[in-house]
């Protein structure tokens, strides 16, 4: 599969853009684990134009994490065009437009998935951004605003006509948020449209290597984007890539290797910000990390981790959990 001139190979697996999750450290780890392409956190066009430091930091890309896309969102054409030019100067491989974020503070203001209620404006923004930059431009969106407006098949053609080179479809409507099951039949209908010539990337509920294989084999998408299942579980990309290659996971990481990755995430989060805010940032990963599921006293351990406010305290809890799990493994 190609995005513009970027060849991602057959059946690429990508890390989805997620706010407060896909920072540079996490993108690099996922890349090392096998992600074929990564995406930045959401970048607000308005904040970028105002040169807000927290936003401009999101533009930094390390060579080892490429290919990487920077994703922007906004509700007005001129700021989106200006932001696209700023992003181009930062040198990503791809510029992605966010027409899919469903959260109220974004969609409720008309940006992200809010654009699904104003298709003419969505298409105008897309056309003008494509014209403004020399980067490959892609779009990520949803099936429609709600159950009665699943417009994605027609919309995909319209976006293609605006000049985008790939489309990612999350198989839910905006009104669904992240509830219910993703509708992969609708994603397949987009891919099956004979008038659509650009690659279609499917997104939604890809939580296991088996679900990944189904997305390719049953629904025929060109690529798959993995989102929430990677939080606290970046080695999911390694398992998925091995399954694509061999039909099974042959060389999964050891328990210790997984804990080492978790410690690295904590260290890098602290190093990027400071101890207190770095720990606050990483709590989202800790809260859902698969390493802690099923352990005795899981609830108490989880609460202790989320209350820890120093690296020493947090590492002490993690060390104890690892020792406990290793001991159980040896005795079984």
Order of alpha helices (4+ residues) and beta strands (2+ residues): beta-beta-beta-alpha-beta-alpha-alpha-beta-alpha-beta-alpha-alpha-beta-alpha-beta-alpha-beta-alpha-beta-alpha-alpha-alpha-alpha-alpha
